[in-house]
Amino acid sequence: MKSYARDRHSFRRMSSGLGRYRNPYGRPVKKKPKTRLILWLLAGGGGAALVIYLLVFSPAFSVLEVTVSGASAGHADVIRDITRRYLDERIYFIVPRRNTFFAAGDALQKKISSALFLDDVRLERNGMHVLKIVVVEKEPGLVVVSAGKAYLADRSGLVLSEMTPAAAGLISRLALTEFLTSTSSIPTTATSTIYTAPRLPASTATDTERHPVLFVGGESRYSPRQQVNRPETLQTIFKSQETLKEYGIGVLAAAIAADNALEMSVRTNEGWDLYLFSGDKLDSELDILKTALTSTLRDRRELQYVDLRYGNKVFYK
């Protein structure tokens, strides 16, 4: 016969049919209620939600002011408008971009750069509520006039922007509306000797700074980022400007018969014109001009033009 007494005093005894063993002399294990754990979870979840709300949705961490530096008045308004619309957007339809931790992003820089022709765009946080946008504008090199419109362009000939009607009105008063449209020759006379460029915004030029005006014959119209003629053709203006500056002569304007013309006339501030070809022979033409200005053309009081288009000879009147 099986002894249950000995079995009763064993350290482990099988519980009723459950296949588990327990110590018969141990204290019975009671399950602790999970109330405390649930409360801790609720408290932690609520605290996390509060922190997320404060960091993401609360006005305490929102951009409330946008400042723009380095831009002209017109460009600053455009930048503020782009930024306002950008900050009103939401990331995944939930998180507002106005949040100070998400406002200064690459997406905003790209939007501004694509809308305006700028050298550089930087976004800086000035405290928790101020987003500072610092831009470096393309420096204008000349004013381009074509088909009754006036444009600002850089030294490479890329159009930066169309000039305002008020500024373009200064150009229209120059009365330079008659240009030859054939590429076989360039204009030899102008209806006015006033080739003064309009005053540029204070952010891009001082009140006394002047830029050459390039008159393009034909009916070409341009838009921002579009190329005006070829860069090497436009360098004719600036190289002539540098050469003449050595002799105290300024360049006020230039004219080409058509958008792809190689011949150019340059109007100096002394009132006479310089005719030359742009291209490989430009440097040699300017060397010939230097020689003439130091010898036969020292007295230029009655000079009307200097023509350098024919070989190594100088024709003047």
Secondary structure, DSSP 8 states (H G I E B T S, - for coil): ---HHHHHTSS-EE-TTTS-EE-TTS-------SHHHHHHHHHHHHHHHHHHIIIII-GGGB--EEEEESS-HHHHHHHHHHHHHHHT-EETTTEETTBTTTSS-HHHHHHHHHHS-EEEEEEEE-SSSEEEEEEEE----EEEEETTEEEEE-TT-BEEEE--HHHHHHHHTT--------TT------S-S--------TTTS-TT----EEEE-SS----TT-B-S-HHHHHHHHHHHHHHHTTT--EEEEEESSTT--EEEEEETTS-EEEEE-STTHHHHHHHHHHHHTTTTS--TT--EEE--STT--EE-
